[in-house]
Amino acid sequence: MASMDYNDSKEKKMKLSKAVKIVTKAIEQDPDFRMGYQANIAMAFVDECKDTVGFEDMPYDILHQAANKAADRFLTNWCSDSNK
């Protein structure tokens, strides 16, 4: 029974690995797809800052710029790490 669990886990890891490769390729090759991911990552950052720090500590436009740059950096690192 344990070997069946291992095989299921191995199959799931293979499927997940394939899915990550597909998403990574799309991020690299499709600017609109990448922008969608970048925008969602950036807004999660902005929302977290809003909820925990507050906007009075940083002008909104600067926060927004930093969030977009951070999201772009994250995606760039993701893609470069997956190509190693």
Secondary structure, 3 states (H helix, E strand, C coil): CHHHHHHHHHHHHHHHHHHHHHHHHHHHHCHHHHHHHHHHHHHHHHHHHHHHCCHHHCCHHHHHHHHHHHHHHHHHHHHHHHCC
